Amino acid sequence: MYIDIGGETVLRSRDIVAIFDASILKQQKELTLAPNWRMLGHQVKSVVLTPTHVYGSPISCATLRKRLAKPQGLESET
């Protein structure tokens, strides 16, 4: 299954390690300076962690979690 995390970026659901609310990470300025940081819009509402990148998404954490939980039919991940 694939998840649209905003900013024209789609990730495989199995590659998503964690989704965090960006408000709890605003104090962690070193996160935005990480070499693998990808900001997908000006207003970051959630942070999506994969094994290789950290994405700042304009979509809320709750919405992304709902997208992960929703079955997407019989789509194949190849």
N, CA, C and O of each residue as an XYZ file, in Angstrom:
312
protein
N       0.841     -1.167      0.000
C       0.000      0.000      0.000
C       0.893      1.239      0.000
O       1.976      1.232      0.585
N       0.439      2.283     -0.648
C       1.170      3.539     -0.745
C       0.384      4.642     -0.048
O      -0.847      4.648     -0.072
N       1.099      5.570      0.569
C       0.487      6.658      1.322
C       0.970      7.993      0.761
O       2.172      8.230      0.642
N       0.017      8.862      0.420
C       0.352     10.223     -0.012
C       0.575     11.052      1.246
O      -0.342     11.221      2.050
N       1.799     11.574      1.421
C       2.097     12.363      2.619
C       2.147     13.858      2.313
O       2.590     14.649      3.146
N       1.696     14.245      1.127
C       1.663     15.656      0.751
C       2.889     16.052     -0.042
O       3.856     15.297     -0.138
N       2.839     17.234     -0.605
C       3.964     17.737     -1.382
C       4.322     16.855     -2.556
O       5.491     16.762     -2.930
N       3.324     16.202     -3.147
C       3.518     15.283     -4.271
C       4.471     14.140     -3.934
O       5.199     13.657     -4.801
N       4.466     13.711     -2.674
C       5.326     12.617     -2.232
C       4.467     11.453     -1.769
O       3.542     11.619     -0.973
N       4.788     10.276     -2.279
C       4.080      9.051     -1.924
C       5.112      8.055     -1.408
O       6.163      7.862     -2.020
N       4.801      7.423     -0.272
C       5.713      6.445      0.325
C       5.030      5.095      0.440
O       3.811      5.018      0.590
N       5.811      4.042      0.371
C       5.267      2.717      0.658
C       4.998      2.639      2.152
O       5.829      3.057      2.958
N       3.853      2.111      2.519
C       3.488      2.069      3.937
C       4.477      1.245      4.748
O       4.721      1.560      5.913
N       5.044      0.213      4.172
C       5.987     -0.618      4.927
C       7.321      0.096      5.177
O       8.108     -0.344      6.016
N       7.579      1.189      4.458
C       8.799      1.968      4.674
C       8.653      3.007      5.781
O       9.645      3.588      6.220
N       7.424      3.245      6.234
C       7.196      4.244      7.278
C       7.483      3.620      8.637
O       6.840      2.652      9.043
N       8.460      4.192      9.328
C       8.854      3.708     10.652
C       7.985      4.350     11.726
O       7.544      3.671     12.653
N       7.734      5.661     11.608
C       6.945      6.373     12.615
C       6.374      7.655     12.028
O       6.900      8.212     11.064
N       5.275      8.110     12.641
C       4.669      9.394     12.306
C       4.510     10.158     13.615
O       3.918      9.656     14.571
N       5.048     11.382     13.648
C       4.995     12.207     14.848
C       4.254     13.502     14.564
O       4.265     14.000     13.438
N       3.617     14.039     15.580
C       3.032     15.373     15.503
C       4.189     16.365     15.537
O       5.023     16.305     16.440
N       4.252     17.258     14.587
C       5.376     18.192     14.483
C       5.473     19.135     15.675
O       6.560     19.625     15.982
N       4.364     19.396     16.349
C       4.397     20.334     17.474
C       5.279     19.838     18.612
O       5.832     20.650     19.353
N       5.423     18.529     18.767
C       6.280     18.016     19.842
C       7.755     18.053     19.457
O       8.627     17.896     20.311
N       8.030     18.262     18.175
C       9.414     18.272     17.716
C       9.946     19.671     17.410
O      11.102     19.816     17.015
N       9.130     20.690     17.585
C       9.560     22.047     17.230
C      10.760     22.508     18.043
O      11.514     23.365     17.583
N      10.956     21.968     19.226
C      12.094     22.340     20.061
C      13.388     21.699     19.560
O      14.476     22.142     19.929
N      13.288     20.679     18.739
C      14.449     19.932     18.257
C      14.959     20.531     16.951
O      14.737     19.959     15.884
N      15.625     21.652     17.017
C      16.083     22.342     15.811
C      17.101     21.531     15.017
O      17.201     21.693     13.801
N      17.852     20.666     15.680
C      18.839     19.867     14.951
C      18.180     18.905     13.967
O      18.816     18.474     13.006
N      16.921     18.567     14.195
C      16.208     17.686     13.276
C      16.098     18.333     11.897
O      16.283     17.660     10.884
N      15.802     19.617     11.849
C      15.648     20.291     10.558
C      16.975     20.460      9.841
O      17.000     20.756      8.646
N      18.066     20.279     10.546
C      19.381     20.402      9.929
C      19.949     19.054      9.495
O      21.041     18.995      8.930
N      19.218     17.979      9.754
C      19.686     16.647      9.385
C      19.825     16.553      7.866
O      19.007     17.124      7.144
N      20.842     15.845      7.364
C      21.069     15.772      5.914
C      19.950     15.064      5.156
O      19.780     15.305      3.961
N      19.189     14.204      5.809
C      18.131     13.457      5.135
C      16.752     14.077      5.327
O      15.748     13.421      5.052
N      16.676     15.314      5.789
C      15.410     16.005      6.038
C      14.787     16.443      4.720
O      15.461     17.039      3.880
N      13.505     16.151      4.535
C      12.761     16.577      3.346
C      11.513     17.312      3.812
O      10.627     16.709      4.417
N      11.437     18.609      3.534
C      10.272     19.396      3.938
C       9.307     19.484      2.775
O       9.679     19.935      1.691
N       8.070     19.060      2.986
C       7.075     18.985      1.920
C       6.021     20.072      2.098
O       4.837     19.762      2.226
N       6.416     21.292      2.107
C       5.484     22.399      2.296
C       6.006     23.338      3.359
O       6.939     23.015      4.093
N       5.391     24.503      3.429
C       5.870     25.523      4.358
C       5.391     25.277      5.780
O       6.110     25.579      6.733
N       4.201     24.739      5.938
C       3.665     24.500      7.266
C       3.712     23.000      7.552
O       2.910     22.234      7.019
N       4.640     22.597      8.378
C       4.798     21.184      8.712
C       3.892     20.849      9.887
O       4.024     21.425     10.967
N       2.962     19.906      9.668
C       2.052     19.475     10.724
C       2.469     18.140     11.318
O       2.161     17.842     12.472
N       3.173     17.338     10.526
C       3.617     16.042     11.028
C       4.983     15.704     10.452
O       5.413     16.268      9.445
N       5.644     14.780     11.108
C       6.964     14.327     10.693
C       6.866     12.828     10.431
O       6.412     12.067     11.287
N       7.294     12.411      9.242
C       7.247     11.004      8.851
C       8.677     10.490      8.769
O       9.513     11.044      8.056
N       8.937      9.437      9.501
C      10.276      8.858      9.575
C      10.330      7.566      8.771
O       9.507      6.672      8.967
N      11.311      7.469      7.859
C      11.583      6.232      7.126
C      13.017      5.826      7.458
O      13.731      6.598      8.097
N      13.458      4.648      7.047
C      14.835      4.247      7.350
C      15.899      5.188      6.775
O      17.011      5.251      7.299
N      15.572      5.913      5.710
C      16.585      6.748      5.060
C      16.316      8.246      5.098
O      17.229      9.034      4.850
N      15.083      8.665      5.402
C      14.740     10.088      5.360
C      13.797     10.477      6.492
O      13.131      9.638      7.100
N      13.768     11.774      6.747
C      12.798     12.384      7.652
C      12.027     13.397      6.813
O      12.621     14.316      6.248
N      10.700     13.233      6.727
C       9.865     14.104      5.906
C       9.018     15.000      6.794
O       8.406     14.527      7.752
N       8.978     16.287      6.485
C       8.056     17.214      7.133
C       6.827     17.330      6.258
O       6.913     17.846      5.143
N       5.689     16.863      6.733
C       4.476     16.808      5.924
C       3.472     17.888      6.325
O       3.321     18.183      7.510
N       2.779     18.484      5.338
C       1.734     19.461      5.641
C       0.414     18.813      6.064
O      -0.545     19.516      6.382
N       0.358     17.489      6.068
C      -0.851     16.750      6.442
C      -0.757     16.379      7.918
O       0.314     16.015      8.404
N      -1.874     16.471      8.627
C      -1.863     16.206     10.065
C      -1.508     14.751     10.361
O      -1.724     13.851      9.550
N      -0.969     14.566     11.527
C      -0.573     13.245     12.001
C      -1.778     12.297     12.024
O      -1.668     11.142     11.611
N      -2.916     12.780     12.503
C      -4.123     11.952     12.587
C      -4.582     11.495     11.204
O      -4.981     10.342     11.036
N      -4.530     12.377     10.224
C      -4.944     12.023      8.863
C      -4.012     10.979      8.263
O      -4.473     10.034      7.622
N      -2.717     11.136      8.463
C      -1.763     10.153      7.937
C      -1.974      8.789      8.585
O      -1.901      7.763      7.909
N      -2.232      8.774      9.877
C      -2.479      7.496     10.564
C      -3.750      6.833     10.055
O      -3.795      5.610      9.920
N      -4.789      7.623      9.768
C      -6.022      7.069      9.205
C      -5.753      6.472      7.828
O      -6.281      5.411      7.494
N      -4.939      7.145      7.036
C      -4.601      6.624      5.705
C      -3.852      5.300      5.809
O      -4.050      4.405      4.988
N      -3.003      5.178      6.807
C      -2.277      3.919      7.007
C      -3.210      2.800      7.434
O      -3.016      1.647      7.050
N      -4.213      3.128      8.221
C      -5.124      2.114      8.757
C      -6.173      1.672      7.746
O      -6.716      0.573      7.860
N      -6.467      2.515      6.758
C      -7.523      2.223      5.793
C      -7.040      1.227      4.746
O      -6.024      1.464      4.093
N      -7.764      0.105      4.578
C      -7.389     -0.835      3.510
C      -7.606     -0.198      2.139
O      -8.602      0.489      1.912
N      -6.675     -0.431      1.246
C      -6.719      0.172     -0.085
C      -7.076     -0.842     -1.166
O      -6.580     -0.742     -2.288
N      -7.907     -1.795     -0.858
C      -8.294     -2.783     -1.854
C      -7.218     -3.835     -2.033
O      -6.542     -4.209     -1.074
N      -7.060     -4.306     -3.235
C      -6.113     -5.380     -3.521
C      -4.888     -4.868     -4.251
O      -4.301     -5.588     -5.059
N      -4.494     -3.636     -3.978
C      -3.328     -3.074     -4.645
C      -2.076     -3.810     -4.217
O      -1.940     -4.210     -3.060
N      -1.181     -3.984     -5.138
C       0.049     -4.731     -4.894
C       1.229     -3.791     -4.743
O       1.291     -2.751     -5.400
N       2.167     -4.154     -3.879
C       3.414     -3.400     -3.707
C       4.537     -4.159     -4.388
O       5.105     -5.083     -3.808
N       4.853     -3.783     -5.586
C       5.958     -4.458     -6.280
C       7.050     -3.501     -6.602
O       8.061     -3.891     -7.186
